[in-house]
Amino acid sequence: MQRKILQCLFMLAVLGTPLVAAADEAKAAAKAPSDAMLIRSAMAAAPAAVARNATIVAMGADGSMRTLRKGTNGFTCMPDNPETPGPDPMCMDANAMEWAHAWMGHKPPPSKLGLMYMLAGGTDASNTDPYATKPSTADHWIKTGRHLMIVGADPGFYAQYPSGADPDTSVPYVMWAGTPYQHLMAPVH
C-alpha cells in the first residue's frame, strides 16, 4: 500500500510539474494586455496628430518587435514597459528609432537628430547609466513627467544643459551625460 502511495506521489510530482507550468502560463496570458490595450498605451506617448498615424510596435521579452498597427507618418510608438514603476510609453521619429536600436544593441548611435515623445511621463533606474535596470545606492528611480527627448545632437548642444545623477526634472536636463547615448530631456508643461 505504501509503495502505491509513493508511486502515486512520484507520478503526481513528475506529471504535475508540466500542469503547474501550463497553468502559470495560462494565468500570465490572461493578465497580458490585449493588442487594443497596447495600442492605447502606445498612443498616449505622443500628441494625437502624431499617434493617430504612427506605427505601433510591442517589444517581446527577447527584444523582438511585433507590429501591432502599420503607420504612415514615420513615427513609431511603443506601449508602457510593465517592468518599470511608472508609465513610460514612447513615440519616436525614424532617427530616434535608429538611436534607440543602437542603445538597445549596445552599438554606437547615429549622428542624426531625432525626436521622441513621452507625454505619459517616464521612469529610469539611473540618470547616469544607460543600462541600469534597478537603482543603485548612488541613484534612485528618476521620475519624469510629460517630456520630449532630443537624441543624436552634437556634444556641444548637450553641454548647455545641466546633467547629473539627481536632475531637476522640471527643467530641461541631459540624461546619460558623457555617454554615447546622452540626450536632452525637455519637460512639457
Contacts in CASP RR format, 6 or more apart in sequence:
PFRMAT RR
TARGET T0000
AUTHOR 0000-0000-0000
METHOD contacts of the structure
MODEL  1
MQRKILQCLFMLAVLGTPLVAAADEAKAAAKAPSDAMLIRSAMAAAPAAV
ARNATIVAMGADGSMRTLRKGTNGFTCMPDNPETPGPDPMCMDANAMEWA
HAWMGHKPPPSKLGLMYMLAGGTDASNTDPYATKPSTADHWIKTGRHLMI
VGADPGFYAQYPSGADPDTSVPYVMWAGTPYQHLMAPVH
33 41 0 8 1.000
33 79 0 8 1.000
35 58 0 8 1.000
35 68 0 8 1.000
37 79 0 8 1.000
38 56 0 8 1.000
38 58 0 8 1.000
38 68 0 8 1.000
38 79 0 8 1.000
39 56 0 8 1.000
39 68 0 8 1.000
39 69 0 8 1.000
39 79 0 8 1.000
41 79 0 8 1.000
41 80 0 8 1.000
41 87 0 8 1.000
41 89 0 8 1.000
41 120 0 8 1.000
42 51 0 8 1.000
42 54 0 8 1.000
42 56 0 8 1.000
42 57 0 8 1.000
42 58 0 8 1.000
42 68 0 8 1.000
42 77 0 8 1.000
42 78 0 8 1.000
42 79 0 8 1.000
42 89 0 8 1.000
42 91 0 8 1.000
43 51 0 8 1.000
43 52 0 8 1.000
43 54 0 8 1.000
43 56 0 8 1.000
43 77 0 8 1.000
43 89 0 8 1.000
43 91 0 8 1.000
44 51 0 8 1.000
44 87 0 8 1.000
44 89 0 8 1.000
44 119 0 8 1.000
44 120 0 8 1.000
45 51 0 8 1.000
45 77 0 8 1.000
45 78 0 8 1.000
45 89 0 8 1.000
45 90 0 8 1.000
45 91 0 8 1.000
45 117 0 8 1.000
45 118 0 8 1.000
45 119 0 8 1.000
45 120 0 8 1.000
46 54 0 8 1.000
46 75 0 8 1.000
46 77 0 8 1.000
46 91 0 8 1.000
46 117 0 8 1.000
46 119 0 8 1.000
47 117 0 8 1.000
47 119 0 8 1.000
50 73 0 8 1.000
50 75 0 8 1.000
50 91 0 8 1.000
50 117 0 8 1.000
51 75 0 8 1.000
51 77 0 8 1.000
51 91 0 8 1.000
53 71 0 8 1.000
53 72 0 8 1.000
53 73 0 8 1.000
53 75 0 8 1.000
54 71 0 8 1.000
54 73 0 8 1.000
54 74 0 8 1.000
54 75 0 8 1.000
54 76 0 8 1.000
54 77 0 8 1.000
54 91 0 8 1.000
55 67 0 8 1.000
55 69 0 8 1.000
55 70 0 8 1.000
55 71 0 8 1.000
55 74 0 8 1.000
55 75 0 8 1.000
55 76 0 8 1.000
55 77 0 8 1.000
56 67 0 8 1.000
56 68 0 8 1.000
56 69 0 8 1.000
56 71 0 8 1.000
56 76 0 8 1.000
56 77 0 8 1.000
56 78 0 8 1.000
56 79 0 8 1.000
57 65 0 8 1.000
57 66 0 8 1.000
57 67 0 8 1.000
57 68 0 8 1.000
57 76 0 8 1.000
57 77 0 8 1.000
57 78 0 8 1.000
58 65 0 8 1.000
58 66 0 8 1.000
58 68 0 8 1.000
58 78 0 8 1.000
58 79 0 8 1.000
59 65 0 8 1.000
59 66 0 8 1.000
59 78 0 8 1.000
59 81 0 8 1.000
60 66 0 8 1.000
63 104 0 8 1.000
74 93 0 8 1.000
74 94 0 8 1.000
75 91 0 8 1.000
75 92 0 8 1.000
75 93 0 8 1.000
76 91 0 8 1.000
76 92 0 8 1.000
76 94 0 8 1.000
76 97 0 8 1.000
77 89 0 8 1.000
77 90 0 8 1.000
77 91 0 8 1.000
77 92 0 8 1.000
78 89 0 8 1.000
78 90 0 8 1.000
78 91 0 8 1.000
79 89 0 8 1.000
80 86 0 8 1.000
80 87 0 8 1.000
80 88 0 8 1.000
80 89 0 8 1.000
80 120 0 8 1.000
81 88 0 8 1.000
84 122 0 8 1.000
84 123 0 8 1.000
84 124 0 8 1.000
85 123 0 8 1.000
85 141 0 8 1.000
86 121 0 8 1.000
86 122 0 8 1.000
86 123 0 8 1.000
86 143 0 8 1.000
87 120 0 8 1.000
87 121 0 8 1.000
87 122 0 8 1.000
88 118 0 8 1.000
88 120 0 8 1.000
88 121 0 8 1.000
88 122 0 8 1.000
88 123 0 8 1.000
89 118 0 8 1.000
89 120 0 8 1.000
90 116 0 8 1.000
90 117 0 8 1.000
90 118 0 8 1.000
91 116 0 8 1.000
91 117 0 8 1.000
91 118 0 8 1.000
92 99 0 8 1.000
92 100 0 8 1.000
92 114 0 8 1.000
92 115 0 8 1.000
92 116 0 8 1.000
92 117 0 8 1.000
93 114 0 8 1.000
93 115 0 8 1.000
93 116 0 8 1.000
95 110 0 8 1.000
95 112 0 8 1.000
95 113 0 8 1.000
95 114 0 8 1.000
95 115 0 8 1.000
95 151 0 8 1.000
95 152 0 8 1.000
96 114 0 8 1.000
96 115 0 8 1.000
96 116 0 8 1.000
96 149 0 8 1.000
96 151 0 8 1.000
98 109 0 8 1.000
98 110 0 8 1.000
98 112 0 8 1.000
99 109 0 8 1.000
99 110 0 8 1.000
99 112 0 8 1.000
99 114 0 8 1.000
99 151 0 8 1.000
99 152 0 8 1.000
99 181 0 8 1.000
99 183 0 8 1.000
100 116 0 8 1.000
100 151 0 8 1.000
101 107 0 8 1.000
102 108 0 8 1.000
102 109 0 8 1.000
102 110 0 8 1.000
102 181 0 8 1.000
103 109 0 8 1.000
103 130 0 8 1.000
103 181 0 8 1.000
106 131 0 8 1.000
108 180 0 8 1.000
109 151 0 8 1.000
109 152 0 8 1.000
109 180 0 8 1.000
109 181 0 8 1.000
110 152 0 8 1.000
111 152 0 8 1.000
111 154 0 8 1.000
112 152 0 8 1.000
113 150 0 8 1.000
113 151 0 8 1.000
113 152 0 8 1.000
113 153 0 8 1.000
114 150 0 8 1.000
114 151 0 8 1.000
114 152 0 8 1.000
115 148 0 8 1.000
115 149 0 8 1.000
115 150 0 8 1.000
115 151 0 8 1.000
116 148 0 8 1.000
116 149 0 8 1.000
116 151 0 8 1.000
116 183 0 8 1.000
117 148 0 8 1.000
117 149 0 8 1.000
118 144 0 8 1.000
118 145 0 8 1.000
118 146 0 8 1.000
118 147 0 8 1.000
118 148 0 8 1.000
118 149 0 8 1.000
119 146 0 8 1.000
119 147 0 8 1.000
119 148 0 8 1.000
119 188 0 8 1.000
120 146 0 8 1.000
121 144 0 8 1.000
121 145 0 8 1.000
121 146 0 8 1.000
121 147 0 8 1.000
122 143 0 8 1.000
122 144 0 8 1.000
122 145 0 8 1.000
122 147 0 8 1.000
123 141 0 8 1.000
123 142 0 8 1.000
123 143 0 8 1.000
123 144 0 8 1.000
124 132 0 8 1.000
124 141 0 8 1.000
124 142 0 8 1.000
124 144 0 8 1.000
124 175 0 8 1.000
125 132 0 8 1.000
125 133 0 8 1.000
125 134 0 8 1.000
125 135 0 8 1.000
125 139 0 8 1.000
125 141 0 8 1.000
125 142 0 8 1.000
126 132 0 8 1.000
126 135 0 8 1.000
126 136 0 8 1.000
126 139 0 8 1.000
126 142 0 8 1.000
126 165 0 8 1.000
127 139 0 8 1.000
127 142 0 8 1.000
127 163 0 8 1.000
127 164 0 8 1.000
127 165 0 8 1.000
127 166 0 8 1.000
127 167 0 8 1.000
127 173 0 8 1.000
127 175 0 8 1.000
127 176 0 8 1.000
128 139 0 8 1.000
128 164 0 8 1.000
128 165 0 8 1.000
128 176 0 8 1.000
128 177 0 8 1.000
129 136 0 8 1.000
129 139 0 8 1.000
129 176 0 8 1.000
130 176 0 8 1.000
130 179 0 8 1.000
130 181 0 8 1.000
132 139 0 8 1.000
135 141 0 8 1.000
138 165 0 8 1.000
139 165 0 8 1.000
140 166 0 8 1.000
142 167 0 8 1.000
142 169 0 8 1.000
142 175 0 8 1.000
143 169 0 8 1.000
144 169 0 8 1.000
144 185 0 8 1.000
144 187 0 8 1.000
145 169 0 8 1.000
145 187 0 8 1.000
146 187 0 8 1.000
146 188 0 8 1.000
146 189 0 8 1.000
147 169 0 8 1.000
147 185 0 8 1.000
147 186 0 8 1.000
147 187 0 8 1.000
147 188 0 8 1.000
148 186 0 8 1.000
148 188 0 8 1.000
149 175 0 8 1.000
149 183 0 8 1.000
149 184 0 8 1.000
149 185 0 8 1.000
149 186 0 8 1.000
150 157 0 8 1.000
150 183 0 8 1.000
150 184 0 8 1.000
150 186 0 8 1.000
151 181 0 8 1.000
151 183 0 8 1.000
151 184 0 8 1.000
152 183 0 8 1.000
153 183 0 8 1.000
153 184 0 8 1.000
155 178 0 8 1.000
155 182 0 8 1.000
157 184 0 8 1.000
158 174 0 8 1.000
158 177 0 8 1.000
158 178 0 8 1.000
158 182 0 8 1.000
158 183 0 8 1.000
158 184 0 8 1.000
161 172 0 8 1.000
161 173 0 8 1.000
161 174 0 8 1.000
161 184 0 8 1.000
162 168 0 8 1.000
162 171 0 8 1.000
162 173 0 8 1.000
162 174 0 8 1.000
163 173 0 8 1.000
163 174 0 8 1.000
163 175 0 8 1.000
163 177 0 8 1.000
163 178 0 8 1.000
163 182 0 8 1.000
164 173 0 8 1.000
164 174 0 8 1.000
164 177 0 8 1.000
167 173 0 8 1.000
167 175 0 8 1.000
167 185 0 8 1.000
169 185 0 8 1.000
169 187 0 8 1.000
170 187 0 8 1.000
171 187 0 8 1.000
172 184 0 8 1.000
172 185 0 8 1.000
172 186 0 8 1.000
172 187 0 8 1.000
173 184 0 8 1.000
173 185 0 8 1.000
174 182 0 8 1.000
174 183 0 8 1.000
174 184 0 8 1.000
174 185 0 8 1.000
175 182 0 8 1.000
175 183 0 8 1.000
175 184 0 8 1.000
175 185 0 8 1.000
176 182 0 8 1.000
176 183 0 8 1.000
END
